[in-house]
């Protein structure tokens, strides 16, 4: 298990990116959250198996209308007992 704090840059707002984050998180059994930032990036924290997190990131970059140009990933402590994946509009 791992938890990552991630910033996605590129065409990631206005293209359903957060919705896809949430749906793919369910598919890969991940928990966490994502939100738009005022600078055009999307910020996320995601927790689960390391391989599933990497597959989630890869799939997000392959989604239609999305163009991820940069991903910044920071390892952070896990949150025991976290349930689900939430998406909010802006921070």
C-alpha positions in Angstrom: 0.0 0.0 0.0 1.1 3.5 -0.8 -0.3 7.1 -0.8 0.7 9.7 -3.4 0.1 13.4 -3.7 -0.1 14.2 -7.4 -0.3 17.3 -9.6 -1.5 16.9 -13.2 -0.6 19.6 -15.7 -1.9 20.1 -19.3 -5.4 19.9 -20.6 -6.9 18.5 -17.5 -9.8 21.0 -16.7 -13.0 21.2 -18.7 -12.5 17.7 -20.2 -14.1 15.5 -17.5 -10.7 14.7 -16.0 -11.9 14.7 -12.3 -14.9 12.5 -13.3 -12.5 10.0 -14.9 -10.2 10.2 -11.9 -13.0 9.1 -9.7 -14.3 6.3 -12.0 -10.9 4.9 -12.7 -10.1 5.0 -9.0 -13.0 2.7 -8.4 -11.8 0.4 -11.2 -8.4 0.1 -9.6 -9.6 -0.1 -6.0 -8.0 3.2 -5.0 -9.2 5.8 -2.4 -8.5 9.5 -2.1 -9.6 12.7 -3.7 -9.0 15.2 -6.6 -9.8 18.8 -7.2 -9.1 21.6 -9.7 -6.6 24.3 -8.9 -7.0 27.9 -10.0 -3.7 27.6 -12.0 -5.3 25.0 -14.4 -3.8 21.9 -12.8 -5.6 19.1 -11.0 -4.4 18.0 -7.6 -5.0 14.5 -6.2 -4.2 12.2 -3.4 -4.6 8.6 -4.1 -4.0 5.5 -2.0 -3.8 1.8 -2.9 -1.5 -0.8 -4.4 1.5 0.9 -6.0 0.9 -0.9 -9.4 -2.7 0.2 -9.4 -1.7 3.8 -8.7 0.7 3.7 -11.7 -2.0 2.1 -13.9 -4.4 4.8 -12.8 -2.0 7.6 -13.8 -1.2 5.9 -17.1 -4.9 5.4 -18.0 -5.7 9.0 -17.1 -3.1 10.2 -19.7 -4.8 8.1 -22.4 -8.3 9.3 -21.9 -10.0 11.2 -24.8 -9.7 15.0 -24.8 -7.1 14.8 -22.0 -3.5 15.9 -22.5 -1.3 15.4 -19.5 1.9 17.2 -20.1 3.5 16.8 -16.6 2.8 14.7 -13.5 4.4 15.6 -10.2 4.3 12.7 -7.7 5.1 13.0 -4.0 5.1 10.0 -1.5 3.0 10.8 1.6 1.8 8.8 4.6 -1.1 6.5 4.2 -4.5 7.3 5.8 -5.7 4.1 7.5 -9.4 3.3 7.0 -10.0 5.8 4.2 -13.1 4.9 2.1 -14.0 6.0 -1.4 -12.7 8.6 -3.8 -14.1 12.2 -3.8 -13.9 14.9 -6.4 -14.5 18.6 -5.8 -14.6 21.5 -8.2 -12.0 24.0 -6.9 -9.6 24.4 -4.0 
